[in-house]
Amino acid sequence: MRAFSLIAAAALVTGMMPASAAVQGAGGCGDSIRDASGEVPVMARGEGDTPREPELNVTYEDLPASAVGKGRSWTGVIVVPVWFHVVTDGTIGDISDADVTRQIRIMNLGYSGSYGGYDQGFRFELVGTTRTDNAEWFYAGPTSPGERAMKHALRRGDMGTLNIYSTTAGPYLGWAYYPGLNDSLAYLDGLVIDWESMYKTSDKYKDRYDLGFTAVHEVGHWFALAHTFDGGCNAHGDYVDDTPAEKIPTTGCPPDDTKDTCTRDPGFDPIHNFMDYSYDQCYTELTNGQAERSHDYWLEFRA
């Protein structure tokens, strides 16, 4: 397989997916997408918000052409084992077991189509929780020594095991890595989320990002889903045919569903899609095409 380097990022402050027109590329949350010309769009910002993605220099393997489309024939449900790592500074961030269980349930509701949209065919099963007091890890940002040390020490399982780390996520809401990390970087795999983005654990993100959907968005990147606005109005967009083209990420939750930043393309912007940058209360769905893409990458890199 060929490998390619990209700006990988993840967070809600979250991620975009790089890829060329020739291959289905994978990136990480917050990654900026590269089109065939090599152009990299400006990192998205929410109005009045912190930039929603960190940038990470990471190398991923391409999805081979022979693997594209295999997900369309998948039937049944894939159960993803989850290790949840609660990291605190000894004073704050000590979320409860009930908070962890609720976060897994919210992810299951999102990926089963219970809020709306299409059942993605994935379910999440909590198999273990760790608890660590470590201020360096708790405040660590992406690509920092703290992130690397935390993941070296705490990560469990293989590439088919989802590791979630609740910290401050640095200045972001979270970040994640796409499938296809090489062996030397495999320990980085997983999601980092701000503990205050979980369901009602804090008032910090009240009425914006406090329903637990940061993790739903980030695990989309872990499955290889790009932002719905990645690629803008160009031909490939987010590499999913049934998400309308979108040039500008959504901020907040528009009062009607007529935001349309790619007027030459059919459909209004997918403001309710978990892979946009809407507020949590606006999110309801993922699509059939996103399920197929996730299954392609799962079968190739995580199964």
Residue pairs with C-beta under 8 A, 6 or more apart in sequence:
1 61
1 62
1 64
2 23
2 61
2 62
3 59
3 60
3 61
3 62
3 182
4 18
4 20
4 23
4 25
4 59
4 60
4 62
5 57
5 58
5 59
6 18
6 25
6 27
6 31
6 32
6 34
6 58
6 59
6 60
7 18
7 27
7 31
7 32
7 40
7 55
7 56
7 57
8 15
8 18
8 27
8 28
8 29
8 30
8 31
8 55
8 56
8 57
8 58
8 60
8 177
8 178
9 15
9 16
9 27
9 28
9 29
9 30
9 31
9 32
9 43
9 53
9 54
9 55
9 56
9 142
9 175
10 28
10 29
10 30
10 31
10 53
10 54
10 56
10 142
10 174
10 175
10 176
10 177
10 191
10 192
10 218
10 221
11 29
11 30
11 52
11 53
11 54
11 142
11 169
11 172
11 173
11 174
11 175
11 176
11 218
12 29
12 52
12 172
12 173
12 174
12 197
12 209
12 214
12 217
12 218
12 277
13 30
13 49
13 50
13 51
13 52
13 53
13 54
13 171
13 172
13 173
13 174
13 175
14 29
14 30
14 52
14 53
14 172
14 173
14 174
14 175
14 176
14 214
14 217
14 218
14 221
14 227
14 277
15 27
15 28
15 29
15 30
15 31
15 53
15 175
15 176
15 178
15 218
15 221
15 226
15 227
16 27
16 29
16 30
16 31
16 32
16 33
16 41
16 44
16 53
16 226
16 227
16 229
16 230
17 25
17 26
17 27
17 28
17 31
17 33
17 178
17 221
17 224
17 225
17 226
17 227
17 230
17 238
17 239
18 25
18 26
18 27
18 31
18 32
18 33
18 34
19 25
19 26
19 27
19 33
19 34
19 226
19 236
19 239
20 34
20 35
20 36
21 35
21 36
21 235
21 236
22 36
23 62
23 63
23 65
24 62
24 63
24 68
24 239
24 293
24 296
25 33
25 34
25 60
25 62
25 63
26 60
26 61
26 62
26 63
26 178
26 179
26 180
26 224
26 297
26 301
27 33
27 58
27 60
27 178
27 221
27 226
28 56
28 58
28 60
28 175
28 176
28 177
28 178
28 221
29 53
29 174
29 175
29 176
29 177
29 178
29 217
29 218
29 221
30 43
30 52
30 53
30 54
30 55
30 56
30 172
30 175
31 53
31 55
31 56
31 178
32 40
32 41
32 43
32 55
33 40
33 41
33 226
33 230
33 231
34 40
35 231
35 234
35 236
41 232
43 51
43 53
43 55
44 51
44 52
44 53
44 227
44 229
44 248
44 249
44 277
45 51
45 52
46 52
46 249
46 251
46 277
47 251
47 252
49 251
50 171
50 172
52 172
52 173
52 249
52 277
53 172
53 175
54 141
54 142
54 143
54 170
54 172
54 175
56 142
56 143
56 175
56 177
57 143
58 177
58 181
58 185
58 188
59 181
59 182
59 185
60 178
60 179
60 180
60 181
60 182
61 180
61 182
61 301
62 180
63 180
63 224
63 296
63 297
63 300
63 301
64 300
67 296
67 299
67 300
68 296
69 292
69 296
70 295
70 296
70 299
70 300
71 291
71 292
71 293
71 294
71 295
71 296
71 297
71 298
71 299
72 292
72 295
74 121
74 295
74 299
76 121
77 121
77 122
77 123
78 121
78 122
78 123
78 298
78 303
79 122
79 123
79 124
79 125
80 122
80 123
80 124
80 125
80 160
80 161
80 162
81 125
81 127
81 157
81 160
81 161
81 162
82 104
82 124
82 125
82 126
82 127
82 161
82 162
82 163
82 164
83 127
83 128
83 129
83 130
83 154
83 155
83 156
83 157
83 161
83 162
83 163
83 164
84 100
84 103
84 104
84 126
84 128
84 129
84 130
84 164
84 166
85 129
85 130
85 132
85 150
85 154
85 163
85 164
85 165
85 166
86 93
86 94
86 95
86 100
86 129
86 130
86 131
86 132
86 166
86 195
87 93
87 132
87 133
87 134
87 137
87 138
87 150
87 154
87 165
87 166
87 167
88 94
88 131
88 132
88 133
88 134
88 138
89 133
89 134
89 135
89 138
89 139
90 133
90 135
93 138
93 166
93 167
93 168
93 195
94 131
95 166
95 195
95 198
95 201
97 129
99 198
99 199
99 201
100 126
100 129
101 126
102 198
102 199
102 212
103 164
103 198
103 199
103 212
103 215
104 124
104 125
104 126
106 199
106 211
106 212
106 213
106 215
106 216
107 124
107 212
107 215
107 216
107 219
108 114
108 123
108 124
109 115
110 213
110 216
110 274
110 283
110 286
111 119
111 120
111 121
111 122
111 123
111 124
111 216
111 219
111 286
112 119
112 120
112 123
113 119
113 120
113 285
113 286
115 283
115 284
115 285
116 272
116 284
116 285
117 272
117 273
117 284
117 285
117 286
117 287
118 285
118 286
118 287
118 288
118 290
118 291
119 291
120 223
120 286
120 290
120 291
120 294
121 291
121 295
122 223
122 294
122 298
124 162
124 219
128 156
130 154
132 150
132 153
132 154
134 150
136 145
136 146
136 149
137 146
137 147
137 149
137 150
137 167
138 167
138 168
139 146
139 167
139 168
139 170
140 146
140 147
140 150
140 167
140 170
141 147
141 169
141 170
141 171
141 172
142 170
142 172
142 175
142 192
144 170
147 188
147 192
148 187
148 188
150 165
150 167
151 163
151 165
151 187
151 188
151 190
152 187
154 163
154 165
155 163
155 187
155 189
155 190
156 163
157 163
159 179
159 181
159 186
159 189
159 301
159 302
160 298
160 302
160 303
162 190
162 191
162 219
162 222
163 189
163 190
163 191
164 190
164 191
164 192
164 193
164 215
165 190
165 191
165 192
165 193
166 193
166 194
166 195
166 198
167 192
167 193
167 194
167 195
168 194
168 195
168 196
169 175
169 192
169 193
169 194
169 197
172 194
173 193
173 194
173 197
173 205
173 209
173 214
174 191
174 192
174 193
174 194
174 197
174 214
174 215
174 217
174 218
175 191
175 192
175 218
176 190
176 191
176 192
176 218
176 219
176 221
176 222
177 188
177 189
177 190
177 221
177 222
178 221
178 222
178 224
178 297
179 222
179 223
179 224
179 297
179 298
179 300
179 301
179 302
180 297
180 301
181 188
181 189
189 222
190 222
191 215
191 218
191 219
191 222
193 214
193 215
193 218
194 205
194 214
195 201
195 202
196 202
196 204
196 205
196 210
197 205
197 209
197 210
197 212
197 214
197 215
198 210
198 212
198 214
198 215
199 210
199 211
199 212
200 210
200 211
201 210
202 210
203 210
204 210
207 279
207 281
208 252
208 279
208 280
209 279
209 280
210 280
211 280
211 281
211 283
212 280
213 274
213 280
213 283
214 280
216 274
216 283
217 274
217 275
217 283
220 274
220 275
220 286
220 290
220 294
223 293
223 294
223 297
223 298
224 293
224 294
224 296
224 297
224 301
225 238
225 240
225 275
225 286
225 290
225 293
225 294
226 238
226 239
226 240
226 275
227 238
227 249
227 275
227 276
227 277
228 237
228 238
228 243
228 244
228 246
228 269
228 270
228 273
228 275
228 276
229 238
229 246
229 247
229 248
229 249
229 261
229 269
229 276
229 277
230 237
230 238
231 237
231 238
231 239
231 245
232 245
232 246
232 247
232 262
233 245
233 246
233 247
233 261
233 262
233 264
233 265
234 245
237 243
237 245
237 246
238 275
239 293
240 287
240 289
240 290
240 293
241 289
242 287
242 288
242 289
242 290
243 270
243 273
243 275
243 287
243 289
243 290
244 262
244 265
244 266
244 267
244 268
244 269
244 270
245 262
245 265
245 267
246 261
246 262
246 269
246 270
246 276
247 261
247 262
248 261
248 269
249 276
249 277
250 259
250 269
250 271
250 276
250 277
250 278
250 282
251 277
251 278
252 278
252 279
252 282
253 271
253 278
253 279
253 281
253 282
254 271
254 282
257 268
257 271
257 272
258 268
259 268
259 269
259 271
260 267
260 268
260 269
261 269
262 269
269 276
270 276
270 287
271 278
271 282
272 278
272 282
272 283
272 284
272 285
273 283
273 285
273 286
273 287
273 290
274 283
274 285
274 286
275 286
275 290
276 282
276 283
